[in-house]
Amino acid sequence: MSRLGAIPTVKAETTVRAILPMKALRVLPILALSFLTLQSAKAQEGLKIFISIDMEGLTGVVTDAQLGPSGFEYERFRRFMTDELLATIEAAREAGATEFLVADSHGNGQNVLIERLPDDIQIVRAWPRPLAMMQGIDESFDGAIFIGYHASTTNTEGVRAHTMSSSNITDVKLNGISMPEAGINAAIAGHFGVPVIMISGDDATVEEARAIIGDMEGAVVKWANSFHSARTMTPAAGAALIREKVKAAVGRISDFKPYRLEGPITFDLSLKHYRPVEMLGYLPIVERINSHTIRFVGADMLEVSRFFQFVTSYSISIQP
């Protein structure tokens, strides 16, 4: 028989009292109360959420008619965009979030009807911005949410599928992987240790983002038929689904992990036209891979984002 087997069976309470002195036993309730107090204080601090909102992935959006000031439905869809944002904020609050920063990330960056937002909400508007659709994110945020997103330019499905520019860009790769905007933005969030917890858009968008970024809540508000057609929910139903998924995401926020790319990061950009690729190849920090693709290697996602914004925004005719 082993020595362990020879030990007589005793009640747990008797064992604890035999091992711990009486003073320690008296201190245990105090320690437990202190722990609960700390946990309560932490809960009261709430959660800080970053929201990046685009427009192509909104409920009902299918063509240019909804996406810019010249479109006959644009003003209506600015309201729907704001409704989806408000649903996101309200649901996150119900789940424990207390602080928000919003990045208006479509077109001219001046789409959300800011007068309808609660007074404690701050919003990033217009361009240029070094971190583009993620401008303002940092280590202080607990999670990021993507609303109204769309599939990538290399995706054969998805309404208005493109990556940053449907007219000029044919592919964007990070470390050899073709990326949607959701992937690029998740990598920027990951640089700061912030996980993406929820995304809304069409079915192709949600599937593509999950395949790259990993598990997250997804609100599919429409189903793509083609680049300019979809079967869609109504705006009210879409906002209700977004509310449900946001609440679920914030409620299990500890389950999500940041999408982090360790540097150096290889950034390959393929452009539709030959000439800008040729000119960018003059830069010593740029390698021309082929007639339509350049490569930049950044120390981290912040360097990559700045370079990407420079390439897509710079013109010698910029004023003022």
C-alpha positions, 0 to 999 in steps of 0.5 A, spaced: 500 500 500 502 506 498 503 512 503 497 516 500 493 510 500 494 510 508 491 517 509 485 516 513 478 520 509 477 526 513 471 532 512 474 537 507 472 542 513 476 538 518 482 538 513 482 546 511 482 547 519 488 542 520 492 546 515 490 553 515 491 557 522 485 560 525 487 567 523 488 565 515 481 562 516 478 569 519 482 573 513 479 569 507 472 572 507 475 579 507 479 577 501 473 574 497 469 580 499 475 584 496 476 580 490 468 581 488 469 588 489 475 589 484 470 585 479 465 589 480 469 595 479 472 592 473 465 591 470 463 598 472 469 601 467 465 598 461 468 596 455 470 601 449 468 599 442 471 602 435 466 602 430 468 602 422 462 603 418 462 603 410 456 603 406 456 598 400 454 592 405 448 596 408 441 593 408 438 594 401 444 597 398 446 595 390 448 600 386 451 607 385 444 610 386 445 609 394 452 610 395 454 617 393 451 625 393 449 624 386 445 618 387 437 619 387 437 614 393 443 617 397 439 621 402 435 615 404 440 611 405 444 616 409 438 615 414 439 607 414 446 607 415 445 612 421 440 607 423 444 601 423 450 605 427 445 607 432 442 599 433 450 597 433 451 603 439 445 601 443 446 594 443 453 594 445 451 599 451 446 594 453 451 588 453 456 593 457 460 597 452 460 605 455 465 608 450 465 608 443 469 611 437 466 611 430 470 612 423 465 614 417 469 610 412 465 610 406 466 615 400 468 622 402 467 620 409 461 624 411 455 620 410 453 619 417 448 624 420 452 626 426 446 630 429 442 623 430 448 620 434 448 621 442 452 626 445 457 622 448 459 619 441 465 621 437 466 620 430 472 620 425 470 624 418 473 625 411 480 624 409 486 623 408 487 619 415 494 615 416 489 609 418 484 610 413 478 606 415 481 604 422 483 612 424 483 613 431 484 605 434 489 604 439 490 599 445 485 602 449 479 599 445 476 592 447 473 590 440 472 593 433 465 592 429 465 593 422 458 595 419 456 595 412 462 592 409 463 588 402 467 583 399 474 584 396 476 585 389 478 578 388 472 575 390 467 573 384 461 574 389 459 580 393 455 586 392 459 592 390 465 587 391 472 591 391 478 593 395 479 600 397 478 602 389 473 598 384 476 603 379 484 602 380 485 596 384 485 589 382 488 585 388 491 587 395 495 582 399 498 582 406 504 576 406 501 573 400 494 573 402 489 577 398 485 581 403 478 584 403 478 591 407 475 587 413 482 583 413 486 589 412 482 593 417 483 587 422 490 587 421 491 594 423 486 593 429 490 586 431 497 591 431 494 594 437 491 587 440 484 589 439 480 583 436 474 584 431 468 581 434 462 582 429 461 584 422 455 586 417 454 585 410 452 580 404 453 573 405 460 573 401 462 578 405 461 575 412 464 568 409 470 571 406 472 575 413 471 569 417 475 565 413 481 570 414 480 573 421 477 567 424 470 567 429 466 573 429 459 574 430 456 576 423 450 579 420 448 577 413 443 583 411 443 581 404 444 575 399 448 577 393 446 575 386 451 579 382 455 585 383 449 590 382 443 585 385 441 582 391 436 579 395 435 583 401 432 584 408 428 591 409 432 596 413 428 595 419 429 588 419 437 589 417 438 593 423 434 588 428 439 583 426 445 587 427 442 589 434 442 582 435 449 580 433 452 586 436 449 584 443 451 577 442 458 579 440 459 584 446 456 579 451 462 574 449 468 579 447 473 575 451 472 569 446 475 573 440 482 574 439 486 579 435 488 578 428 495 580 428 501 580 423 508 580 425 512 584 422 516 585 417 509 585 413 509 584 405 504 588 402 503 587 394 498 592 390 496 590 383 493 596 379 489 596 373 493 601 369 501 600 367 503 607 368 502 608 376 506 601 377 511 604 373 512 610 376 511 607 383 517 603 381 522 609 381 521 609 389 527 606 392 522 603 398 518 599 392 519 593 388 516 592 382 514 585 381 510 585 374 507 590 370 501 591 374 504 589 381 508 593 386 511 590 393 512 594 399 515 591 406 513 595 412 515 594 419 508 593 421 501 595 419 502 602 421 507 603 416 503 599 411 497 603 412 501 609 411 504 607 404 497 604 402 494 611 403 499 615 400 499 611 394 491 611 393 491 618 395 497 622 393 496 627 387 501 633 385 494 637 384 492 636 391 490 643 394 490 646 398 
